[in-house]
Amino acid sequence: MKIHDILFIGAGASALMAASQLQGRDVALVDSNPKIGMKLLISGGGKCNLTNRFATAENYLGDAAFIAPILKAFDANATLLFAKEHRLALEERAHGQMFCANSAKDLVSIFGRLTSFCTFYMHTNVLHVKKEKHFVVQTNKGEIYAKKLVVASGGLSYASIGASDIGYTIAEHFGHTLITPSPALVGLTLQKEQFWMKELSGIAIPVVFHVEGKQFRENLLFAHKGISGPAVLSGSLYWKKGAVCIDFLPGVNMESLLKTHRQKQISTALALPKRFTKAFLEALGLEDKTIAKLTPAERESVASLKAYTFAPAGNFGYTKAEVTRGGVSTFEIDDLTMQSRLCEGLYFLGEVVDVTGELGGFNFQWAFASAMRFVKNF
């Protein structure tokens, strides 16, 4: 009976990074997909936003005291150095987002080369796990044995590439507290009062999106289901229930604009797409008339574009979510080793942990940082 030194459940970002640093040990990875790094391959339009230059604990939902030292020990510069050492060409975009210059296949190819010493159990589903003298992992293709078990199975997003709740099931089996998983980095659906936005599908507008004390200055994209785009996706991480506020005219002084353009029609004075302005005015029951003819109440209604406040109905769900919020409680994980405080030899990495980053490379940076935290103990 072969007993591996270390078995990773999952062959994604965190598992591949960790395994790539463990040459000389008997390492195995088990994954339901036929190929490694599937989420890396499809993220960022196939170019994978693998890190963000400005990543700090403030960009994450979770316990900052747990997150900060792990990110500091392996920060964005360390990820960039890893890329440089392995001749991975990168492309920097807005707000410090770092993408593969050519294709995410280049990154996965590097991981493939660095983990060539590992045993892979691909296209294999983990059914359940128990611990005797060692870990016994029951799969649809038989049992796998390991001295140490590392759960790096991701969250519930991207069911099309095998996302499942197996990581959460394993955690609960060993007594861990689970912070209820939910879709994150996902579009938001609308109440009836905001259905006018559905008519604008395909239009993108730069906004400042305010939610739970956070603000995101990025594009908002109108969609058939509701609102999406970078500003909304990052904002959705912090939204649970209740109101959000959108500034549709960032950088514009509304009082000054209304005074300066008194003789212009509203749709002309506002530097916004005509379709948007028309739908907005219709929703308010206003005509597109000269600003000078607006009553005080109507001027106030138009000015609400600077702070349009409403409560979303919900979100687009896991099928459209970039990541999963929630996961294994960090209070039950040793932040120096990533080992379970409840079961010796059991570890948790990446998205399965209750740490979720904003849009822009933060979640892959967490995957790599948590992986290297684990590796430092070997």
C-alpha positions in Angstrom: 0.0 0.0 0.0 1.5 3.3 -1.1 1.3 6.2 1.4 2.1 9.6 0.0 3.9 12.1 2.1 1.5 14.9 1.1 -1.7 14.7 -0.9 -3.4 17.8 -2.2 -7.1 17.7 -2.9 -7.3 20.0 -5.9 -4.8 20.9 -8.7 -5.4 24.6 -8.9 -3.4 27.7 -8.1 -2.6 27.0 -4.4 -2.0 23.3 -4.8 0.3 23.8 -7.8 2.3 26.5 -6.2 2.8 24.5 -3.0 3.5 21.3 -4.8 6.0 23.0 -7.1 8.2 23.8 -4.0 8.2 20.3 -2.5 10.7 18.5 -4.7 12.2 15.5 -3.0 9.0 14.5 -1.3 6.4 12.0 -2.3 3.6 14.5 -3.4 0.3 13.7 -5.0 -2.6 15.8 -6.3 -6.2 14.6 -6.9 -8.6 16.6 -9.0 -11.9 16.1 -10.7 -10.7 17.8 -13.9 -8.8 16.1 -16.7 -6.1 18.8 -16.7 -4.3 20.8 -14.0 -4.9 24.6 -13.4 -8.3 24.8 -15.1 -9.4 28.0 -13.3 -6.0 29.6 -14.1 -6.6 28.7 -17.7 -10.1 30.3 -18.0 -9.6 33.4 -15.8 -9.0 36.8 -17.1 -10.2 36.0 -20.5 -7.6 33.3 -20.8 -4.7 35.5 -19.6 -5.1 35.0 -15.8 -4.9 38.0 -13.6 -2.4 36.3 -11.3 -1.6 39.1 -8.8 -2.0 42.8 -8.0 0.9 45.0 -7.2 -1.1 46.8 -4.5 -2.5 43.8 -2.6 -2.8 44.2 1.1 -5.1 42.8 3.8 -7.5 45.7 3.2 -8.4 44.2 -0.2 -9.9 41.0 1.5 -13.0 40.1 3.4 -11.9 38.1 6.4 -9.8 38.3 9.5 -7.1 40.9 8.8 -4.9 39.7 11.6 -4.9 36.2 9.9 -4.5 37.5 6.4 -1.9 40.2 6.8 1.2 38.2 7.9 0.6 35.6 5.3 0.4 38.2 2.5 3.5 39.9 3.9 5.5 36.7 3.9 4.7 36.1 0.2 3.5 39.4 -1.4 2.9 40.5 -4.9 6.6 41.2 -5.5 7.3 37.6 -4.6 4.8 36.4 -7.1 6.3 38.7 -9.7 9.8 37.4 -8.9 8.5 33.8 -9.3 7.2 34.8 -12.8 10.5 36.4 -13.7 12.6 33.4 -12.5 10.5 31.2 -14.8 10.5 33.6 -17.7 6.7 34.2 -17.6 6.0 37.4 -19.6 3.5 39.6 -17.8 1.3 42.6 -18.8 0.3 45.3 -16.3 -3.1 46.8 -16.6 -5.0 49.4 -14.6 -4.9 49.5 -10.8 -1.8 47.2 -10.6 -3.5 44.2 -12.2 -0.8 41.8 -13.6 -1.8 39.4 -16.4 0.0 36.8 -18.4 1.2 38.7 -21.5 0.4 35.9 -23.9 -1.7 33.2 -22.3 -2.5 31.5 -19.0 -1.3 28.4 -20.7 2.3 29.7 -20.1 1.7 29.8 -16.4 0.1 26.4 -16.2 2.9 25.0 -18.4 5.4 26.3 -15.8 3.5 24.6 -13.0 3.3 21.4 -15.0 7.1 21.4 -15.4 7.7 22.2 -11.8 5.4 19.4 -10.5 6.5 16.7 -13.0 7.8 14.7 -10.0 4.4 14.5 -8.5 1.7 11.8 -8.8 -1.5 13.1 -10.4 -4.9 11.5 -9.9 -6.8 13.4 -12.5 -10.5 13.1 -13.5 -11.0 11.6 -10.0 -13.7 12.6 -7.6 -13.0 12.6 -3.9 -16.0 11.1 -2.1 -15.0 11.3 1.6 -12.0 11.3 3.9 -11.1 9.6 7.2 -8.1 9.5 9.4 -6.6 6.3 10.9 -2.8 6.1 11.3 -2.8 8.2 8.1 -5.4 9.8 5.9 -7.6 7.6 3.8 -9.2 9.4 0.8 -12.0 7.5 -0.8 -12.5 8.4 -4.5 -14.6 7.1 -7.4 -11.5 5.2 -8.5 -10.4 3.7 -5.2 -8.5 4.8 -2.1 -5.5 7.1 -1.8 -3.4 7.2 1.3 -1.3 10.1 2.7 0.5 11.2 5.8 -0.6 14.8 5.4 -3.7 16.0 3.6 -4.0 19.5 2.1 -7.4 20.7 1.1 -7.0 23.1 -1.8 -10.2 22.4 -3.6 -11.5 26.0 -4.2 -15.1 27.1 -3.7 -18.4 26.6 -5.4 -17.9 29.0 -8.3 -17.3 27.6 -11.8 -19.3 24.4 -11.6 -18.4 23.9 -15.3 -14.8 23.1 -14.3 -15.7 20.8 -11.4 -16.3 23.1 -8.5 -17.8 21.2 -5.6 -18.3 21.4 -1.8 -15.9 18.6 -1.0 -13.5 20.9 0.8 -16.3 22.2 3.1 -17.5 18.6 3.6 -14.0 17.5 4.7 -13.6 20.4 7.0 -17.0 19.8 8.7 -16.2 16.1 9.0 -13.1 17.0 11.1 -15.2 19.4 13.3 -14.4 22.7 11.6 -16.7 25.7 11.6 -17.9 26.7 8.2 -18.7 30.3 7.5 -21.7 29.9 5.2 -20.4 30.0 1.5 -22.1 32.4 -0.9 -21.4 33.8 -4.4 -19.0 36.7 -4.6 -17.5 38.9 -7.2 -20.8 38.6 -9.0 -23.5 40.8 -10.6 -26.4 42.1 -8.6 -30.1 41.7 -9.4 -32.6 44.5 -9.2 -35.8 45.4 -7.4 -38.8 46.4 -9.6 -38.1 50.1 -9.1 -34.7 49.6 -10.8 -35.9 47.5 -13.7 -35.3 50.5 -16.0 -31.6 49.6 -15.8 -32.4 46.3 -17.6 -33.2 48.2 -20.8 -29.5 49.4 -20.9 -27.9 46.0 -21.3 -24.5 46.3 -22.8 -23.8 49.9 -21.7 -20.8 50.5 -19.4 -20.4 53.7 -17.4 -17.5 54.7 -15.1 -19.0 55.1 -11.5 -18.1 55.1 -7.9 -19.8 52.3 -6.2 -20.3 52.6 -2.4 -21.1 49.6 -0.2 -20.6 48.9 3.5 -18.1 51.8 3.9 -16.1 50.7 0.8 -15.9 52.5 -2.5 -14.9 51.2 -6.0 -14.1 53.6 -8.8 -14.5 51.5 -11.9 -16.9 50.7 -14.7 -20.5 49.5 -14.1 -22.0 47.3 -16.8 -25.7 47.0 -17.3 -26.8 43.5 -18.0 -30.1 41.6 -18.7 -30.1 40.3 -15.1 -29.1 43.5 -13.4 -25.8 45.3 -12.9 -22.3 44.0 -13.2 -18.8 45.2 -14.2 -15.7 45.6 -12.1 -17.1 48.2 -9.7 -20.2 46.0 -8.9 -18.2 42.7 -8.8 -15.8 44.0 -6.2 -18.6 45.7 -4.3 -20.6 42.5 -4.2 -17.9 41.0 -2.0 -19.1 43.3 0.9 -22.8 43.5 0.1 -25.1 41.2 2.1 -28.4 43.0 2.2 -29.5 46.6 2.3 -28.6 49.6 0.2 -25.8 50.5 -2.1 -25.1 53.9 -3.5 -23.8 54.8 -7.0 -22.2 58.0 -8.2 -22.9 58.0 -11.9 -21.0 61.2 -12.4 -17.7 60.8 -10.5 -15.6 63.9 -10.4 -18.5 66.1 -11.4 -19.9 68.9 -9.1 -23.6 68.6 -9.8 -24.5 72.0 -8.4 -21.9 73.7 -10.6 -23.0 71.6 -13.6 -26.7 72.6 -13.2 -25.8 76.3 -12.9 -23.3 76.3 -15.8 -25.6 74.5 -18.3 -29.0 76.1 -17.4 -29.9 76.6 -21.0 -29.1 73.1 -22.1 -31.4 70.1 -22.0 -30.7 67.6 -19.3 -29.5 64.9 -21.7 -27.0 67.3 -23.3 -25.7 68.7 -20.1 -25.0 65.3 -18.5 -21.9 63.6 -19.9 -23.7 60.2 -20.0 -24.9 57.9 -22.7 -28.2 59.2 -24.1 -29.9 55.8 -23.6 -29.0 55.9 -19.9 -30.2 59.5 -19.4 -33.5 58.8 -21.2 -34.2 55.7 -19.2 -33.2 57.5 -15.9 -35.5 60.4 -16.6 -38.4 58.1 -17.6 -38.0 56.2 -14.4 -38.3 59.5 -12.5 -41.3 60.6 -14.6 -39.3 63.6 -15.9 -39.2 65.1 -19.4 -35.9 65.8 -21.1 -36.2 69.5 -20.8 -34.0 72.6 -20.3 -32.3 72.7 -16.9 -33.6 76.2 -16.3 -37.2 74.9 -16.4 -36.7 72.3 -13.7 -38.5 72.8 -10.4 -36.5 72.5 -7.2 -37.8 69.0 -6.6 -36.9 68.0 -10.2 -33.4 69.4 -9.8 -33.0 67.3 -6.7 -34.2 64.2 -8.6 -31.6 64.8 -11.3 -29.0 65.5 -8.7 -29.6 62.0 -7.3 -27.3 60.7 -10.0 -24.5 61.6 -7.7 -25.8 59.3 -5.0 -28.4 57.0 -6.5 -29.3 54.7 -3.6 -31.2 51.5 -3.7 -31.2 47.9 -2.3 -30.4 45.2 -4.8 -32.7 42.1 -4.8 -29.9 39.6 -4.8 -27.1 38.4 -7.0 -26.5 36.4 -10.2 -25.6 33.2 -8.3 -22.7 30.8 -8.5 -22.9 30.3 -12.3 -21.8 33.9 -12.7 -19.6 34.3 -9.6 -15.9 34.6 -9.9 -15.3 33.2 -6.4 -17.0 31.9 -3.2 -17.2 34.1 -0.1 -17.0 32.3 3.2 -15.4 28.9 3.9 -13.4 27.3 6.7 -13.1 29.5 9.7 -9.6 31.0 10.0 -9.9 30.9 13.8 -9.4 27.1 13.5 -6.3 27.3 11.2 -2.8 28.1 12.4 -1.6 31.2 10.5 2.0 30.1 10.7 1.5 26.7 9.0 -2.1 26.6 7.5 -2.6 23.5 9.6 -5.9 22.7 11.2 -6.0 23.4 14.9 -8.4 20.5 15.3 -6.7 17.7 13.3 -2.9 17.2 13.0 -1.7 16.8 9.5 -4.7 18.4 7.9 -4.2 21.8 6.1 -6.4 24.3 4.2 -5.2 26.6 1.3 -6.7 29.1 -1.0 -10.3 29.8 -1.6 -11.7 27.1 0.6 -10.6 29.2 3.6 -12.7 32.1 4.8 -10.6 34.7 3.0 -12.0 36.4 -0.2 -10.3 39.1 -2.2 -11.7 41.9 -4.4 -11.6 41.7 -8.2 -8.2 42.3 -9.7 -5.7 39.5 -9.0 -6.2 39.4 -5.2 -7.6 35.9 -5.0 -4.8 34.3 -6.9 -2.3 36.2 -4.8 -4.0 34.8 -1.7 -3.8 31.3 -3.2 -0.1 31.6 -3.8 0.6 33.3 -0.4 -1.3 30.6 1.5 0.5 27.9 -0.4 3.9 29.4 0.4 3.0 29.7 4.0 2.4 26.0 4.1 5.6 25.2 2.2 7.8 27.2 4.7 7.3 24.4 7.2 9.0 21.7 5.1 
